[in-house]
Amino acid sequence: MDLQGKKVLTIGAGLSGFATCQFLLAHGAKVTLSDAKSKEQLGADINQFANHGVELLLSNLMPSVADWDLCIKSPGVPPTIPLVEMVKAAGIEMISEIELAYLFAASPIIAITGTNGKTTTTALTGYILSQAGINTLVGGNIGTPLIEHIENYQGMVVAEVSSFQLEDCYEFKPHIAAMLNISPDHQDRHGSMAVYQQVKERIFARQDRNDLAILNYDDDVCRGIGEKLSQRTVFFSTSQLVNGGIYLDNGQIILDDNGHKINIISVKDIYIKGHHNWQNAMAAAAAAYYSGVAADDIANALHSFPGVEHRMEFVCERNGISFVNDSKGTNPDSTQKALLSYQRPLILIAGGRNKGNDFAPLMGLIKDKVRKLIILGEATDDIRRAADNAGFKDYILAGGFDEAVRSACQTAQRGDLVLLSPACASWDMFKNYEERGNRFKQIVKDYGEE
């Protein structure tokens, strides 16, 4: 793609949008940057673009005519805003930042998607490759926009890819693509599970017989998708011995490479705990193995990988009470996996912005596992209603995040575990789940020092 002299619109002035603008300017494009926020809200960083001749369309300002050659839409921007509709009506090509990055990539890409486990599996795959001595770039939805570093990068690229990014991908063709699971999420954005699944499937759409698809055999949707793919497919499973796949057998993770059974590791030796992390480990191990990493190197990395921040992150233990930050648990299925990972009495903090999910299925597990539920945020009525309908009355309604965490601290008894796993997005109170998780850790720390 030749960007020299092209008129390019970037929608969204967040992390991805800023990185995209810098890339476009470096390639001689004439850039327009749009965002719903004002110049004052965006802060001093926006001035660097104004000083380099970038046209700014801020505070939802609309142009009189759409005459760009290309549009790059940031993943957080909904497809229904007026400017996006204007671009579509004008027939202007619109792609995502990750699609742009792919078009300039010089290295093979391992792309990982799914409803839950993406961040852990992406970080773990990158860790395995790095520990094996392979030059590795980890980015995408995990935090670092690929467009910042991917051009001329030599090594392996491991990318977490969300449905919001795949929404505007058309040529994206990872050498290895993994789909971990599909469960209800983001229906406020995509409108239905069917559309959500279709968007996720785009990760495999451009692959050919030289590429590899890795899917969860235990997930009905993933298995159905995998069975209709024409490229080479490897399934992973904790319940079935899948031919040509990677599976669990008597507590051992086994990889079947064309009939050659390779013992990778015992699950008890994997540092990160929980059944869902066995699945994450299998997906990462398969991606690493088919990237040329030896089984012993994979095992050593699985034994030492410490996990990722904000995903079942142990914060501290105080007076016999443990505190765990699972702020990345932004949907009910993710919170369910967290609840199943602990055997001690739980104080659960849940709530935030509902993404169109039903909390009723989660409530059955809450009744079995949770001693006290602290509810907060925009989803308060939805969660409270689900609790009432399930006959669960051991809950507290909190007026804000700080109050919720303090209530959990005050309610907890020796032997309990206080778990922040909101089953909701953070956007009603925070910029992102990281900010929410950091606030949780700070309140817990301050509470212990009072």
N, C-alpha and C positions, 0 to 999 in steps of 0.2 A: 504494500500500500504506500503510494507516494503522497505525503502530506504537505509537501512544499507548496505554499500559496493557497492551500485549500481553506475554505471557510468552515470552521468546525464549532458546533455548539456542544458545550459540556453542561449537563443538567445535574446539579447537586454539588455543593461546595464543601463536602466532607472530606475525609481522608482519601477516598478513592478519586473524588473530583479534583482535588488539589494535585494529586500525583499525575492524573491524566493531563491537566493543564500544563504542568511542567514538561511533560513528555511532548505534547503537541507543539509547544513553543520551541523546544529544542529541535524539532523537525520542520520548522519554518511555517507552521500553520497560522492562520488568522483566527484567533480564538475568541469566542463569546462564552462567558460563564454565567449561568443562571442559578439562583437559589431563592427559596421562600423567605430566608432571613434577610435582615437589613445589613448594611455595611458595619454598623455599630455592633450588631449581634455576632457577626462573623469575626470581628476583632482585627488586629493590626496585620495579620498574615495576608488578608485579602489585598492589601496595598501593593504587595510584590507583583501581583498580576496587573493591577491598574497601571503601575509604573512601566510595565512591559507591553503596553498597548492592548491589553485584553479588555474587550467590551464587557461591562458588567450589567446584568439584568437581575437586580436584587429586589427583595420585597414583593415577589410575584409579578414583577413588571413584565408586561407582554410586548413583544415587538409588533410593528405594524405589518411586517411581512416576514415569512419564513423562507430565507434564500440561502441556507447553508448547504454545503456539499455533504456533510456528515454530522451525525449527532451521537455523542457518547452519553448514555444515561447511567448515572450512579445507581447501585442496587437498592438503596433506600428510597428511591423516588418511585412513587406509585405510577402505574401506567395510565391512570385516569385523570391526571392533572391537565389543565387546559393547554399548557405549552407542549406536553407530549402529544396530545390529540392534534394540536396544530402541526407538529412535525410529521405525524403520520398522514394527515390529510394532504400535506404538501408532497408526499411521496419521497421524503428524505430518508436515506438509509440510517437506521438507528441500531447501535450495538452497545454491548456492555464493555466496561474496562477490561474484564478478563478476556473477552473476545479480541479486543485490540492488542492485548498483551500476547495472545496466542499468535496473531498474525505477524508479530515481530520476534517470536521466540526462536532461539538458536539451539535449544536443548530439549530432550524428550520430557514430557509432562506426565506425572502421576496425578490424577484428579480424583478427589474423594468427596462423595455427597451422601445424602441420607437425611432422615429427620433428626436423628440423635447420634452422637458419637463422632461426628465429623472432626471436631477440633482435636479430640484425643487421638483419633486414628491418624490424622494428618501429622500432628506433632510426633507421634510414635514412629510413623513411617520415616519421617525426616531424621529422627534420632537414630534409627537403625542404620540408615544409609550413611549418616555422618560418622557413626561409631565404626562402620566398616571402612572408613577412609575415602568415601565418595563425596566429592564436592556437591553440596546440596543447598538449594534455595527453597525455603518454606514460606508460603504466602497465600494470597487469596483472601477468602473470608475470615481466615484466622487472624488477620490484623495488618499484614504488610501487603499493600497493593502490588500485584505482580508487575505492573507496568513500570514500577520504580527501578527494577533491576534486571528484567528478563532479557532485554535486548543485548545480544552478544554474550550472554551468560553461558559459560561452559560447565556442564555438570548435569545433575538431575534437578528437576523442578517438582516439588510436591505442593499441590494446591488444594485447599479446602474450597469447595464450590457450593454455593447456596442456590436455592430455586430462584431467588431474586436476581442472581447473576446469570443463570442459565436462561432466564426469560428472554434475554436479548443476545443469545448466542446462536450462530447459524453455521459457522465454519469450524468452531472449536473441536479439536480432535486430539484428545490425550492418548498417549501411547498405552497407558494403563489407566482404566477408570474403575472405581469401586463404588458400589451402592450398598450402604450398610443396612438400611431399613426404610420403610415408608409407613408412617402413621399420621393421623390427623394433625395438621399444623398449617398456619398461614392461610386459613380459609377466608380470613378477612381481606387478604390480598388477591388470592387466586380464584375465589368464588366457590370452588368445589374441590373435593378430593380428586375427581377425575382430571381436572385441569392441573392441579398440583402434581399429580403423578406424571402427566404428559410433559410438564416442564422439566421434572427431574430426569425423565428418560432422555432428554437431549444430551446428556453426558455421553451416551453411547452412539448417538445418531450418525456421526461421521466416521466412526471407527471402521477399519477394514480387517481382513484376515491376518494382517501383520500386527494387529493390536490385541489387547487383552482386556476382558471385562471380568470383574470380580463382584460376586453378589452373594447375599445372605440366603441360603437355602431354607432356613427356618422361618423366613418372612414370606408369607404367601404371595404378596405383591411382587417382591424382588424375584422370587422363584419363577413366577409367571413371566416377568420381563425377560429374565435370563434364558428361559426355554425357547423364546422366539428370536433370540439374537443369532446372527450369522457369524460373527467374529468368534475367536476362541474365548471360551467362558470357563471360569473357575468358580465353583461354589464353595462357601465355607459353612460349617454347621457344627453345632454343639449337640445335636440329637441324632444325626444320621451319618453313616459312613459313606460319604459321597465319592464315587469313582472319579479320579482325576481332580479331586478337590483337596480341601484342607479341613480336618474334622477332629473331633474329640473322641478318644478311645481309651477307656479306663484311666481317665485323668491325664492323658498325654495328648498333646496337639501333634497330629500326624499330617504330613503333606504327601499326597499321592502324585508323583510326577511320572505320568505315563506308566503306572504300575510299580514304580520304584518308591517304596514307602520310606519316608524320611521322618524320624522322630525329632521334632523341633524342641519341645520343652514340656515339662509337667506344669499344669495350671497352678499348682501350689507354689511354684517358683517364679511366677509372674509377679512383679512388684505391685502393680496396680490391681486392686481387688474388685470382685464382683463379676457375676455371670456375663453382664454386658461387656465388660472389659476383656473377657475371653474372646468374644466375638470381634471386638476391636483389634485384639492382638492377632487373631487369625487373618483378618483382612490386611493388616500391616505386614505380617509375615509373608503372605502370598505376594503382595506388591514388591516387597524387598527381594524375595527369592527370585522372582522372574525379572528382577533388575540386575541379577548377578551376585547377590549377597549370599555367602555360605551359611548353612544352617547353624553352625556354631556361633557365628557372629550375630545371627538373629536371636539366638537363645540368650547370649550374653547381654544384648541390648534390652530384651524383654525383662530380664532379671534386674536391670538397674534403672529403667525409665521411671522417673518419679511422678509422672502425671502432669496435668496442666492446671494452671491457676483458674479458680472459679468453677472447677468441675470436681465435685466431691473432694474438695481441698480441706485437709485437716488444718484447723486454725490453731487450736490450743486445747489443753485440758486444765480446768480450774475447779478445785474443791470436788473432784470426782465427776465433774460434768464436762463432756466433750462438745466442741463446737466445730461444725463442718459447713463450709461455704460451697454451695452448689448453685450459685447465682445463674450459671449457664443452663440450669434446668428451666427452660422457658416454655415448656408444654407439658401436659399431663403425663404423656408416655415417658418423658425424661425423668420426671419426678417419681413415677412408679419404679423405674429402675434404681433410683437412689434409695427409695424406701426398702426395696428388696435386698439391698446390700448390707443392712444393719440388723442386728438381732437384739439390741437393747432398747429400752423405752425411748420414744422419740417425742420431742417438741418440734413441730413442723411450722415454719413460717412460709405462708403461701399467699399469692395474690400479686396484682399488678394490672397490666392491660391484657385482657383476654383476646386471643387471636382467632376467635370464632370456634373455640373448642368446648366440648362437653365435659364437665367435671364429674359427672355421675359415675363413670367406670372407675375413676381414681378413688372415689369415696369408699368403695368396698375395702380397698387395701388400707386406707387411712383408718377405718374402723378397727382393723386387725393390728396395725403397727403403731399408731399415734396415740400418745397419752393426752396431748393437748395440741390443738390446732390454732395458730394465730393467723387471722385473716386480715388482709389490708388491700388498699388500692382500688382501682376502677372495677375490678372483678369481684369486689366484696359480695355484692348481692348474688352473683352467679354461684360463687363458692358456698356461701351461706345457705342458699336454696338447695344446693346439691346435698349439703350436710344434713339439713332438716329432713329432706326427702328420704335420706338413707337412715334416719334415726340416730345420727351422730350429734350429740349435744355438747361435747367437750371442746368448745371453741371460744375464742376471745376475738372480738372485733376491735382492731386497732385503728386509730385515727391517722397514723402516718408511719413511715418506715422506722424512724428512731424509736417511736413508742412500741412498735411491734417487736423489735429486737430486745428492748428493755423488758417488755412483758415476758418474752421467752426466757430471758435470764432470771427474772424473778420467780417464774413458775417452775423452772427446772430444779430437780432434786439430784442428790448424789446418785450416780449410775445412769442418769439420763444422757441423751445426746440431742443437742440443739442443732437442727438442720434447716438452713436456708435453702429451699428448693421450690421456687415460687410457682412453677407450672404456668407462668405468665411472662409476657415481655415486661421490660423495665420502663418503657417509654412514658408512662404516666407520671413517673417521679424522677427518672434519671435519663442521661443521654444514652446509656447502654448498660448491658449486664455487668461489664467490668466495673463501672462506677458504683453500681449497686453492691457488688461483692466487696469492693474496697471499703465502702461505707459500713457494711456489716462487720468486717474485720476490725475497723477502727472503733466501732461502738463496743464490741466485745472486749477489746483491749482496754478501752477507757473504763468500762464497767468494772473490770477486775481490779483497777487501780483506785477505785473510789473508796 
